[in-house]
Amino acid sequence: MYENVKICHDRLLPREQALMLPQQTISMGTGPSRAVFLFRKMWINGSKLRVRFMGGNPAQQALVKEQAQWWTQHANLTFDFNNAPDAEIRIAFNSSDGAWSYIGTDCQGIPRNEPTMNLGFLDGGTAAHEFGHTIGLAHEHQNPRGGIEWNEEVVIRDLSGPPNNWTVEEIRHNVLDKYAVDQIRGTNFDPDSIMLYFFPGSWVKSGIGTKANDVLSALEKTFIASKDAYPRIPVQAVELVINAAPTPASIGKPGEEDLFTFTVKTSGRHVIETGGQTDVVMKLFGPNSQTKLIAEDDDAGVGLNSRIVRNLIAGQYFVQIRHYNKARGTGSYSIKVTR
Ligand SMILES: [Zn+2]
């Protein structure tokens, strides 16, 4: 039996189930190993994320702070443990609820009085693992380029029992299903990733299990600082003027993020939309905040374009644009805001 193993279950919002596909194993290619990013859930590069503790003793809180910094030593993100009432990240320490976290900007969809992360245990690098989810990372074992072929019946048998007692649906969601290839940033499987958890050889057809990793891998550190993740480059938001002609832009490098800003002086219904042939996804943040997510859209516009319609109050807003599918390369597009 497979007992007493503490497994994190990442939480996807119900509407995000479409991100997952039934298991589909893809043979490993060549090239550097990387972590798996759900790129649509990434924060604006350079974001300062505030953290509020909803419990925990001083020793637990100190450990969490230390492990959170493992990421920010490499990523262009900052965690501010200021316990702000409206903090983006809210951490509970409920020992009967396991360890889990919402992924990236999904945290913004959770009511302010509820946690976005639970640390029911803090063994090894658990807090660092959960903070990995918080910045947009997914489970390495669900990397579609991981090449893992599960012995499904063994996995289901072991996780159906204590201490997990998961349903088959939960087991598929947490372990067996893999992410859709076009939803991730990453390439090969990283056996040293902190986002990979331990599983025994009996779970996989190869018979080779994994070890628990309690620190960030060398590849993870490199990847998190790369242009596909949170590079330490100045983030310059391009100013958009409301009701002006569309502003031409382009995603010049694969994985690149473009940032725009506009200022609403008179409250009212605003339309933010892209134009052109490039398939982009758009997120709107504000007012006066780069972390307060208002809306996100993929294809509501003409063709593959993004379109967000919202009533906005006065203030400064930020628009994050990412290319939908890295595999389809790069391209030009335009963006405009109308009122
Ligand atoms: Zn996890």
Boltz pocket constraint, residues with backbone or C-beta under 6 A from the ligand:
constraints:
  - pocket:
      binder: B
      contacts: [[A, 8], [A, 9], [A, 10], [A, 99], [A, 129], [A, 130], [A, 133], [A, 139], [A, 195]]
      max_distance: 6.0
